[in-house]
């Protein structure tokens, strides 16, 4: 089975002004996920922008050419990491990326920006 990648926008600000003494919320989201215990087979990739600025913090969840890709926004780096990990674990267990609605954490049900079909 293909590896799963969490792509995190590091420039997301969540509508907050830049503070000289602290990283942007998107970078804090990346740092929180780096410190978390990611499931086996899951990679974390930072990117400068996912073009979801009005919905930051944002991340994309993908898993090779055979899985659907999801983009999620309005994430809170201080409150949502446990739910993100729950959703990533459920996604990782699928062959096609389609997690049953009730098995998704609420943030993955309510804060989806887009889903893209498999590339094959």
N, C-alpha and C positions, 0 to 999 in steps of 0.2 A: 504494500500500500504506500502511496506517495506521502511524503512528509507534509506537515501542515506548517504554514507560515502566518505569523501575526505581524502585519506591517503597521507600524505606529507612526503617525504624523508627529514629528518633534517640534514643529513650529506652531501648533495649535495653541491658542491663547484663551479659549472659552470666553471670549468677549471681555477679557481683562486687559488693562494696560500692562506694558512690559515693566517689570520691576528690576532694577539694576542688580539687586542683591539676591535674586532667586531665579531659578530656571522657569521657563514657560511651562504651563500645565501639560502640554504634549510631551515635553522632555521628562516631567515628573511621572507621567503615565509610563513612559518607557522605562524609567528607573525602577518604578514599582514592579513592573512585570519582570525586569531583569533580576530583581531580588526575590521574586516568587519562585515557587517550585513548579515549573512548567511540566506538563505531561511529556512522557517519552515521545519522541518523534516530532516535537514542536520546536520550530525555530522562531526567533524574534528578529525583526529587521526594522531599523529606523529609516525613515525617509523625510526629506525636507518639507514636503507638502502633499496632501491627498486632495487638495482643492475642495475641501469640505469646511471652509473657514467659518461659515455661519452655524455650523453644527459641531464644532470642536469641543472637546477632544475627540479625535476620530481614529479608527483603526480599520484595517481590512483583514479578513480571515480567508485564506485560500489554501488549497491542497492539491496542487497538480492539475493536469488537464482534464481529469475525470470528475472533479468535484465542482459544485457551485461555489462562487466567491461571494462573500458578504461584506458590506461596508456599514459600519456602525458609527454613530455620532452622539453628541451630547453626553459623553462619558466623563465621569468625575475621577481623577487620579487618586483622590483620597478616599473614595467610598465604593468604587465599582470593581476593584481588582478581583475580589473573590468571585463575583458573578461572572466576570470575564473568563476567569479560569474554569469555572463550571461550564460555561458555554463552549469554550475551546475543547474541553475534555469530551463533551457530547459530540461536537463536530468531528473530532479526531477519530471517534469510534465508528463513523459512517464511511461507506464507500463512495457516496455521491455528494456528501455535504448537506444533505437534507435531514435535519433534526426535527422530529415531530414537535409541533407547536407547544404542547404542554411540557415537553422536556427541555425547552429553552428557558434560560433565566429571563426574567421580566425585561431587563434592559435589552436583550437580544430580540424580544418580541416587539417592544415599543419604540426602540431607537434605531431601527434599521433604516439606512439611507437608500441602499440599493442592493440588489443581488444580481449577479452576472452568471449566465449559464456556463457549463463546462466548455472548455476551449476545443475539445475534440469534435 
